[in-house]
């Protein structure tokens, strides 16, 4: 992923989280800091009385709505699995492609028991740390920022140069990144983590399924979004079949705990809502443990 595209998608994710908290009910994923990671101009727009009306009538918003739900469900799913991992004694959390995720601000209840490692492009992290300084007037003490270009360096190399304890279990999250990498790059990262991290470490990531497996309306909507993202500087490169990919991952040294489908996401996170928020059929959430 190029820096420009990473920055754009990081901002877009923050916007989606902020809009969700302000305008959706009930809230699936509560990120009270998301608005502060958006631009000043967007903050003014988002807080205007006119904005909710525009959202309900904007064609682009309707296209993005189910895709936004998928971003919320993957974040909620990941932190549920992280909580379970921490209850079992895991005390290292590695956020791959952290972007403008505000975990270190949102979850002070983990600060005493969890060491956080954020991995991302150096330019993204510079902007992220400026936001944190604006909010906290200091850098979070429980976070270690590992600024690397994932196209040039391995995650294992970055962690080896940090305080990360290789022989202790860790929890890895890797959200919103896989579609922009080649299939070879995805398998390389998974292979490296399986050989580097301690046995019993866990990982959650999301992935896109092939377009032909989606309903026509959703395939067309995703196609429009993909064209927007491509104009930002990076095309979507990888798709994986949900009945094949978990088996391929398991052969790399993982035990597949769950391969959560869009239908399961809707049943768990978007059932019986007072609004129209449902997830897109395009993405699965996969939770695995290193053998």
N, C-alpha and C positions, 0 to 999 in steps of 0.2 A: 504494500500500500504506500502510495506517495504521501508526502507530508500534507499537501493541499487537500487531498481527499480525506485523510485522517482527521484533519482539523474540521472540515465541513461536516463529516458524520458525527464527530464528537459534539459539535455545537447542536446539530439536529437532534441528537439523543437528549441533550439537556433541555432543549425546547419542548420535546415530547413529554418529558417527565414534568416539566413546569406546567404545561397546559393541562395535563392529566390531573394534577393536584388541585388546580384552580377551578376546573370546569367539569370534571367527571365525578359521578357518584354511583356506588361507593368507590373509594380509592383502593386500587390493587397494590400499587407500589408508591409509598410515601417518601418523596424526596423534597424536603422543604428548602434545600439549598440549590436545587436545579436552576431556578430563575437567576441566581447570582452568577451562574456559569454561562449565561446567555449574553448577548450584546446589550448595551444600554438602550439602544433604539428598540430592540424587541421587548425589553422590560416595560418601556412606556406603552408600546402597542398592546402587549398582553394584559396590562392593568387597566386599559381603557374600557369604557362601557360598551363601545361599539364592537369590540373584538369578539365576544361570544356570538353576536348576531352574524358577523362575517364568517365565523367558523361553521355555523350551521348551513350556510348558503354557498360556501366556497367549494368548487368542484374538486380542486386539488386536495383539500382537506378530507373530502369524502373518500378519495382514492387512498390517502395515507392512513385513514382511520384504522383499518384492520391491521396494517403493518405496524402502526404505533402500538396497538394492543400486544403484538408479538414481542416488541421491545420491552414492554412492561412485564409480560409474563416470564420472559427469560431472566430478568433481573430478580423478580420475586422468587422464582424457582431456585435460582443460584443461592440466594441468601438463606432460604429455608434449608438447603442442603449443607450450607456452611455452618449454620447453627447446630445441625445434627453432628457434623464433624467435630466441632469444638466441644460438644458434650461428650464426645468419645476421647478427647484428649489432644486433638490436633491444635497446635498453637502458632502455625505459620500460614499466612494467607497471601498468595501470589496472584495479582490481578494483571493479566496479560492484555495489553491494549487498553489500559485503564481509562484513557480519555479524560472526560470531566466527571467521572464517577465520584460521588461525594461520600463514599462509605466511611472514610476516616472522620467525617464530620457528623454523619447521621447516627453512627453506632458507637457512642462513647462507652457503652456497656461492654464492648469487647476490648477496650484499650488496655485493660490490666492483664488480659489473658491471650492476646493475639498480636503477633508481630506482622505488620502489613508491608508487602513489597509491591510497588507499582512499577510496571514495565511499559514503556511507551517511547515514541519518537522524542528526541531531545527538544525539538521546538514545541511540541505539544506540552511536554512537561514544564517547560519554561513558563508558558501561559497559565497552566494549571497551578503552578506554585505561586504565581502572582495573585491569582484569585484567592488562594488559601491565605496568603499574607493579608489581603484586603479584608478577609473575613475574621481571621484569628489574630492578626498582627504578629504572627510567628508561624514557623513550620511545624506541623504535627509531629510530636515526639515518637509516636509509635509507627511511623511510616518511613520506609527507606525507598527513595526514588532511584530507579535504575533506568537511566536514559540511554536507550540503544535503538538503532535502526534494525528492525527484525529482518530486513532484506539482506543485511550485511553481517549480523552477529547472531549466534545461537543464544537462546534463553539460558541454557545451562552455563554458558560462558559468563553471562552477566551475573547470574546467581552465585557463581563460583567466586566472583570478586566482591561479594557482599557479605553481610553477616548471616546469610541464610545457612541453616544447619542441614547439610545434605543427608545426614543419617537419621534425621527426625522427620516424621510425617508432615506433609503440607497439603493444603487445599488450594487448587488452581482454578481460577475462572478465566474463560477465554471467550468473550461475547462480542458479537458483531464484527468479527474479523475474518473468519474462515472464508466467507464467500468471495473476498477480494484477493485471496491467495490462490495459486495454482494447486491442483490436487497433489502434486509432488511436494510442494512446500508444506501443505497441511500434514501429510504423512511424515515428513521429516521432523516437524515440530513434535508430533505425537511420539515418534520413535525416540527422539532425544530425551523427552521428558520421562518416558518409560525406563530409559537406561540410567537417568540421572537421579530422579527423585526416589525417596525411600519407599520400600514396599508398604502398601496400605495408604499411600497418599491418594487423594481423590481429585477429580477434575470434572467441571461442568462446562460444556460449550454448546453452541447452537449451530445448526447448518441448514442450508437450503436444499430442498428436494428438486428434482428435474421439473422443468416447466410443464412437460406433458402429463405429469401426475396431478396437476392442479385443475380445478374447475376453470372453464373458459373465462368467465368474468374475472376471477382472481388472477389468472395468468395474464390477462390484458392489463389489469391494474398494476401488477408487479412489473410488467414490461415498461410501463410509463415511468415508474419509479427508477428502474434500472437505467433508463435513458437519461434521467436527471442526474443520477449519480455518475454516470459515465462522463457527462459534461463537467462534473466537478473534478475529473481527472483520473478516474480509475474504474474500469468495467468490472462487473461481477464475473468471476472466472470459474468458480467451482460449484457443482451441484452433486449431491450424493443420494443414492437410493436408500430409503429408510429400512428396507429389508436386507440390504447388502452391507451398507456402511458399518453398522455395529459389529458384524462379523469380521470385517477388515480391521477395525480398531482392536478387537479382542486378540487378533493374531499378532499385534504389535506388543502385547504384554499387559493388556488391560482386562479386567473383569467388568462387564457391562452391568451396571446396577439398574438403569432405567433408560429407555429411549422414548421420551414423552412426546406424544403426537399432538398436533394442533387440536384435535377433538378432545383429548385429555386436558389440554391447557384451558380450553373453553369451559369444560365441565368443572374444573377446579377453581378457576379464577374469574370467569365471566358469566357464571350461571345466575339466572334470576336477577338481572340488573335492572335499574330504572332508566338506563340509557341504551344506546345501540352498540356499545363497545364489545366486539368479539375479535378474536385473533384471526389472522390470515392463515390459509392452509399450507403456506409455503415452507414453514420452518419447524424443525424438531429441536428439543432440548435433550442432550445426552449427558448422563451422569455415569462415570466410570471410576474404578479403583485400580491402582497399579499393582500387578501381581508380584 
